[in-house]
Amino acid sequence: MPEFTELEYAGFWVRVGASLIDSLLLIILTLPITLMIYGDRVWDSDSFILGPADFLVNYILPAIAVVLFWLYKSATPGKMILHLKVVDAHTGASLTVGQAIGRYLGYFVAMIPLMIGILWVGFDRKKQGWHDKLANTVVVRDKNRIQPVSFVNQV
């Protein structure tokens, strides 16, 4: 299958920005629910997971949401704000269910060894992290984004 070459790969820092936006949105949505259920235990506990509701609200539901955003919008909200899309590395098409789940699980592989698999984005020719390589995906700038108006050469 020929490689799709008309893609503008999204670099490390814009992807960091998208991740920060997504993280902030997730905190805004999940923290109040977790606080309602567990109260001050959220701040006082040394446990990684406070209980079943914590696991559901802070791990399972965000994972499902991210995968669904990739499948139906080709981007999470942070990527949409920054006009980025996650697409198949060879065709530029939307992700399959297997790619989306594989990419999500690939984040764990990419983060475990000192975040090397995430930092890899900054050095890779296609700006792929290990999670992208495992799922055969790339993050690209959306060609349909609104272009800024240029007043130069319009005279």
C-alpha positions in Angstrom: 0.0 0.0 0.0 1.5 3.4 -1.0 2.2 5.8 1.8 0.0 8.9 2.0 2.5 11.7 1.5 0.4 14.9 1.5 0.3 15.1 5.3 1.6 18.0 7.4 2.8 16.2 10.6 2.0 17.9 13.9 5.1 18.5 16.0 5.9 17.8 19.6 4.9 21.1 21.2 1.5 21.5 19.5 0.7 17.9 20.6 1.8 18.8 24.2 -0.6 21.8 24.0 -3.5 19.6 22.9 -2.7 17.1 25.7 -2.7 19.9 28.3 -6.1 21.1 27.0 -7.5 17.6 27.1 -6.1 17.0 30.6 -7.7 20.2 31.9 -11.0 19.3 30.4 -10.9 15.9 32.0 -10.1 17.3 35.4 -13.0 19.8 35.1 -15.3 16.9 34.3 -14.1 14.2 36.6 -12.8 15.9 39.8 -16.3 17.2 40.9 -17.8 13.7 40.5 -14.9 12.1 42.3 -15.1 14.7 45.1 -18.9 14.1 45.5 -18.3 10.4 45.8 -15.1 10.3 47.9 -15.0 13.7 49.6 -11.7 14.6 51.3 -10.3 11.1 50.7 -9.3 12.4 47.3 -6.8 14.7 48.9 -5.8 12.6 51.9 -5.5 9.1 50.5 -2.2 7.5 49.5 -4.1 5.0 47.3 -3.6 5.1 43.6 -7.3 4.1 43.1 -9.8 5.1 45.8 -12.4 2.5 44.8 -14.6 1.2 42.0 -16.2 4.6 41.3 -12.8 6.2 41.1 -11.6 3.6 38.6 -14.7 4.0 36.5 -14.8 7.9 36.5 -11.1 8.5 36.2 -9.8 5.6 34.1 -12.5 3.7 32.2 -14.8 6.6 31.1 -12.0 8.9 29.9 -10.5 6.0 27.9 -13.8 5.3 26.3 -14.3 9.0 25.6 -10.9 9.4 24.0 -11.3 6.3 21.8 -14.8 7.5 20.7 -13.5 11.0 19.9 -10.7 9.5 17.7 -13.3 7.3 15.9 -16.0 9.9 15.3 -14.1 13.2 15.2 -10.5 12.0 14.4 -9.4 14.1 17.3 -9.9 14.8 21.0 -11.2 18.3 22.0 -7.6 19.6 22.5 -6.6 18.4 19.1 -9.8 19.9 17.6 -9.0 23.3 19.2 -5.5 23.2 17.7 -6.8 21.9 14.3 -5.1 18.5 14.5 -6.3 15.1 13.5 -5.2 11.5 14.2 -5.3 9.5 11.0 -4.0 6.2 9.5 -0.3 6.7 8.7 -0.6 5.1 5.2 -3.9 6.3 3.9 -4.8 9.5 5.9 -8.2 7.9 6.6 -10.0 7.8 10.0 -8.8 5.3 12.5 -10.3 1.8 12.8 -11.6 0.6 16.1 -8.5 -1.6 16.5 -6.2 1.3 15.7 -7.9 3.6 18.2 -7.8 1.0 21.0 -4.2 0.0 20.1 -3.2 3.7 20.1 -4.7 4.3 23.5 -3.0 1.2 25.0 0.2 2.2 23.3 0.4 5.3 25.5 1.2 3.0 28.4 4.0 1.4 26.5 5.3 4.9 25.4 5.2 6.3 29.0 6.6 3.5 31.1 10.2 3.9 30.2 10.7 7.5 31.4 8.3 8.9 28.8 10.8 8.1 26.0 8.0 6.9 23.7 6.3 10.2 24.0 9.4 12.3 23.7 10.2 10.3 20.5 7.7 12.6 18.7 10.2 15.4 18.8 12.9 13.4 16.9 10.9 11.2 14.6 10.7 12.0 10.8 6.9 11.6 10.9 6.5 13.0 14.4 5.2 9.6 15.6 5.4 8.5 19.2 5.7 4.8 20.1 1.9 4.7 20.5 1.5 6.0 16.9 4.0 3.5 15.6 2.3 0.6 17.3 -1.1 1.7 16.0 0.1 2.8 12.5 -1.2 6.4 13.1 0.1 9.9 12.7 -1.1 13.3 14.0 -1.5 15.9 11.3 -2.7 19.4 10.9 -6.3 19.6 9.6 -6.2 20.8 6.0 -9.8 22.1 6.4 -8.8 24.5 9.2 -9.7 28.2 8.7 -6.7 29.9 7.2 -5.7 33.3 8.7 -6.5 36.3 6.5 -3.4 37.8 4.9 -3.4 41.4 3.8 -0.1 41.1 2.1 -0.2 40.9 -1.7 -3.9 41.8 -1.8 -3.4 45.3 -3.3 
